[in-house]
Amino acid sequence: MASQGEGELVQSIVALRAPHGSRRSRVEIYMDILNVMNGPSLPTNIMYRTNLSWKPLQECLARLTELGLVKEYGGPIADRRIVKAYERTTEGEKVLGAYRSILEGLGSPSFLIFEQVRAGSKSNSISPS
């Protein structure tokens, strides 16, 4: 039987589910973004790997940066554009680890998919500027 603390945790996780008609909740999107980052990553690579369009990705990256889970790097100017890269911070690693533990503890099939995406993300890293 689950303790009262565990029951509250499960209830809070259930409350984070995606609203009716949505594929993923905001938390799931944030965790997907953190999951695909393995070293400095270009926003277009993150966008493709997380199946997000540009504007929602920019909003999520801004929020993750605000929270200190992601660090933004400004790179050299290329074709009159500033190239940006993003990298998961130590705090982002901790949050992602906790999320993985929750998925695994709940026996969620999402955990297996989450780990498969992570394993495939090693190729989207770039070298830091």
QUIJOZI-V363854 format. One record per backbone hydrogen bond with DSSP energy under -0.5 kcal/mol. CO is the residue of the C=O (numbers start at 1). NH is the residue of the N-H. If there is no record, write none. Layout:
# QUIJOZI-V363854
((CO,NH) (CO,NH))
This chain:
# QUIJOZI-V363854
((3,7) (4,8) (5,9) (6,10) (7,11) (8,12) (9,13) (10,14) (11,15) (12,16) (13,16) (14,17) (19,22) (25,29) (26,30) (27,31) (28,32) (29,33) (30,34) (31,35) (32,36) (33,37) (36,38) (40,126) (41,86) (42,46) (43,47) (44,48) (45,49) (46,50) (47,51) (47,52) (48,51) (53,57) (54,58) (55,59) (56,60) (57,61) (58,62) (59,63) (60,64) (61,65) (62,66) (63,67) (64,69) (64,70) (65,68) (69,89) (71,87) (73,75) (73,85) (76,83) (78,81) (81,78) (81,83) (82,84) (83,75) (84,43) (85,73) (86,41) (87,71) (89,93) (90,94) (91,95) (92,96) (93,97) (94,98) (95,99) (96,100) (97,101) (98,102) (99,103) (100,104) (101,105) (102,106) (103,108) (104,107) (108,111) (108,112) (109,113) (110,114) (111,115) (112,116) (113,117) (114,118) (115,119) (116,120) (117,121) (118,121) (119,122) (120,123) (121,124) (122,125) (124,42))
